[in-house]
Amino acid sequence: MHWKNLQTHLNTYASSVCLDVPTLDGVYYVIWPHSMEQTTTIQTLGHVVYTYYMVFFLLASIVLLIAMIGSIVLTMHKGVLVKRQDVFEQNTRDFSKTLHKIKSL
């Protein structure tokens, strides 16, 4: 509908001015809002990070991985003075012998 209106306006303009105005027969009319891709903010941010800042993203991930491994290694230090629980002893305990009645009312 819009295409026909545009052609009639061009034809009336050409007939009133008597100039040689080219027609729009060979030109395709594009509806831009339908052809645009709509993305969310998160998709746009991910696209920018993974395309333009890929090297910096990889370097940051390697630094964080090294920091995580270092903190795990530091906390796994086995010392003599560190108190630890014995899980096997706790699971094999006889609970009937551990509870004592202090006094009765």
Summary of the structure (lengths in Angstrom):
residues: 105
radius of gyration: 39.1
end to end distance: 97.2
largest distance: 118.8
contacts: 144
relative contact order: 0.05
helix: 59%
strand: 0%
